[in-house]
Amino acid sequence: MDANYNLSGLVARIKARLKDAEFSDEDIVQFLNDAQFEILGDAEYKFLEKVYEQQVQQGGAVLLPRDFQALIHMTAEAKHNLAPMEYMPSKDYFDAKGSGYRWYKYCVFGANLFYDLPNISDDLDEQGDEEFYTLRVFYLAKPTMLVESSDKPLIPAEYGEALLLMALARCEQTRDNYDIAQLHENKAEELITNMKVRYCPRQLEDANRSNLPITFRTRY
C-alpha cells in the first residue's frame, strides 16, 4: 500500500471505487486536499510536530517556518545551560519595561517569533570561541497541498482509507448520491476517531495554540 500511497495512486483508487474512469482528475485532487485539511485541521496529531533550530546570541525575532501552525514550546540552550522559555502575551511582551523583565519570555506576533535572552555576544567558552544559544522551537506544522503525482499525504498510510472515503463522499455528492456519501463519511469518522486515539496522546499546553482553518492552503 505504501508504494501507491501518493496522489496518483489515490486518484486511481477513487476512480476504481466510483467505477468511472472519466471522473475529473482535477475534482478528485481538490476533494483529496479538502479532505486532508478537514481531517487534520481540528486535532493536534503528533505526526505534525516539528522542531526548528537557530543559533542566536541575544534576544530578537525570527521568521517562523512557512508551515508553522501553532507553537508547542521552545527552549534556549547555551553550552552550560538549558533555559525553558515562557510564553508572554504579545501586548505584555511589547509593553514590558525595564532590563531583564522579558528575559526568557517569548510571544508570537504575525509571522514572527519574538524572544528575549541575555546578551552573550561578548562571552567566550573555554576554547576562546564565541558563545551561542541554540534556539529550539517545537511547533505544530500545517499540512501542505497534494499537487504532484508523487506527493504523499501527511495522514499515515494505515489511516489512508479515511482520506479516501472523505474524498469519495465528495465525489458522490457531485453525482447526487447523498446516501452513499453519508455512508462513506460515517465510516471515515470511525477511522478518524481511531487515528486521534493513536496519534493525539496529549493536548498542547501553550496559550497560543490554534487550529488550522480548513480554508487555508500552503505549498512550498
HUTASUL-V564475 format. One line per field, one symbol per residue. ss: DSSP state (A for helix, B for strand, O for the rest). phi: phi as a letter, one per 30 degrees, with the letter a starting at -180 (. if undefined). psi: psi as a letter, one per 20 degrees, with the letter a starting at -180 (. if undefined). A space follows every 50 residues. Layout:
BEGIN
ss: ???
phi: ???
psi: ???
END
This chain:
BEGIN
ss: OAAAOOAAAAAAAAAAAAOOOOOOAAAAAAAAAAAAAAAAOOOOOAAABB BBBBBBOOOBBBBOOOOBBBBBBBBBBBOOBBBBOBBOOAAAAAAOOOOO OOOOBBBBBOOBBBBBOOOOOOOBOOOOOBOOBBBBBBBBBOOOOOOOOO OOOOOOAAAAAAAAAAAAAAAAAAOOOAAAAAAAAAAAAAAAAAAAAAAO OOOOOOOOOOOOOOOOOOOO
phi: .ddcdbddddddddddddhbdcdddddddddddedddddddbbcdddcdb bcbacbcadlbbddedcdcaddabbbccecaccdccdbeeddddddbjdi dceicbacbicbccbbbedcdcdbdddidddbccdcccbcdcdcddbddd dcdddeedcddddedddeedddddcicdddedddddddddddddddddcb dbcdcddcdaddddddbbbb
psi: hhhjmaghhhgghghghilniippgggggghggggghggiijrmphijpr ppqqprirrbqqpqqhjpgqpgrqroorhjpoopqpppqhghghipqppi hjpkqrqppcjqopqpqqpkhiqqahjjqqqqqoppoorpqqqqqogqhi ppqhpqhijhhggghhggghghhhjkmhggghgghghghghhghhhhhjm irqpiqikqqqpphipqqp.
END
